[in-house]
Amino acid sequence: MPDAENPSRHQDLLLHGDPEPVGLLADPHPEDAAHPGSGPVPLALLPDGAAVGERGQLLVAGVDVADLVAVVGTPVFVYDEEHLRRRCREAVAAWGSGVAYASKAFLCQAMARLAYEEGMMIDVSTEGELHVAVSAGVPPTRLVVHGNNKSEAELSRAVQLGVGRIVVDSFDEIARLERLASAAKARPQVMVRVTPGIEAHTHEYVMTGQDDSKFGFGLASGAAKQAVARLARPGSPVELVGLHAHIGSQIFSVESFAKATAVVAHFMGELMESADAVGSIREICMGGGLGVAYVDGEESLSIAEWAKVVREAASAAGVPGNVALTAEPGRAIVASGALTAYTVGTVKEIPGVRTYVSVDGGMSDNPRPVLYGSGYEAFLARCVRSPRPRKVTVVGKHCESGDVIVRDAQIPEDLAVGDVLVTPVTGAYGHSMASNYNKVPRPPVVFVRDGVARVVVRRETAEDLLALEDPDAPALTAEALSSQERR
Ligand SMILES: Cc1ncc(COP(=O)(O)O)c(C=O)c1O
């Protein structure tokens, strides 16, 4: 129900000078029923500010994507800034000011600043993410620090900065953190990450809440209880403020969220009965994971609906009203706010087998299809509402047969070399997981708003690819090597 989440979408489409009403999935092509997916791309998958221009071309926030591409080239990530802001505001309205944006989904300084401006905290899971967020001007108190293997340096920086929350993940980390906090004479606020033993219905690589997980403290094993007891003991150098659970990503099942909440709530109940620790637990964060629609026919919950499910489950399980329920969505904030524009370079037809359409990016800017077998839609920027009767496989330019962007893509009949091909819903885990495989420079990120485009991350250059290299590097001296401390 993405439109229920965003009732003003249709209105927006008409705002951008669209001469005729834009039909939402309503193109009168009778053949669509016979060939699902062969109609025009569902506009509900596009950013809120997407519209169809006078010539049928794609506009995002009033910016003509073909014009943009003529200036910045392809591939390019185009983010609708107002769409992102709206989702952040929705998250704050649904969850309160403790809700954090999971920056692993997509992070650059512009995004960190945007999420902060709209009232969200920022969840960072490495020192690198922390650095970007702080550099963007996010106050450390608005940061939540995650990670299953936080280094001494990462924990130390978090403690020195005085971040809002550190979500502790292991006994080794607790020992490290206690030592650092004592030395710094700081008392960081921490949450305990528990694994509730819930198998979310999602890809196994993005499932995190099951007992057999590298993340967090198991409930079933008693580890979570032990961690709470240790962190809440009198004289503890850290302040335990809450419990945290994250069961995975791209989850559509309401039951999984409800079950996980009930399990965490039950654990809290146990703590209430047995330990004085519970007095300090004033927050439960149920992580992120809300699924989003990527392809025709998929429907997702809105952020508000998700929050409602968790709230009801918590209340039914007896979580006291004064305990704040929070979350840390990533994908649901950014995924559908962006699209990727590529240029078609070659079209190879293998009669009776398939047609390969090669574009100028691939697994280096969107590894999700390769990693998780994820599906996407594809369409042409010059004819958003065209039917897409032709089935092809859209592939990238990398030296891998697996470098597929859309395995069974429906595209307009007249697709040709030089066309700008667009894949929607690429705002999450695309740019953030991008690589330089085959020494392909990473694409730029463009924010568009009110008819204005800003390149907030420039395209990498060939020079950037050499920036870390030193082929004539001097040898490390024996002295330098022997002066390193050994453990
Ligand atoms: C601890 C934690 N919180 C939040 C998220 C964000 O998840 P999503 O982008 O699916 O909302 C993740 C990502 O897997 C995560 O590991």
The ligand as an ORCA input file, in Angstrom:
! r2SCAN-3c Opt
* xyz 0 1
  C      20.791     -3.214     13.338
  C      20.101     -2.754     12.100
  N      19.191     -1.795     12.194
  C      18.544     -1.328     11.102
  C      18.802     -1.843      9.860
  C      18.068     -1.295      8.684
  O      17.319     -2.235      8.036
  P      16.366     -1.780      6.844
  O      17.195     -1.011      5.894
  O      15.875     -3.047      6.289
  O      15.281     -0.953      7.440
  C      19.741     -2.868      9.713
  C      20.015     -3.461      8.393
  O      20.030     -4.623      8.190
  C      20.414     -3.326     10.874
  O      21.333     -4.284     10.791
*
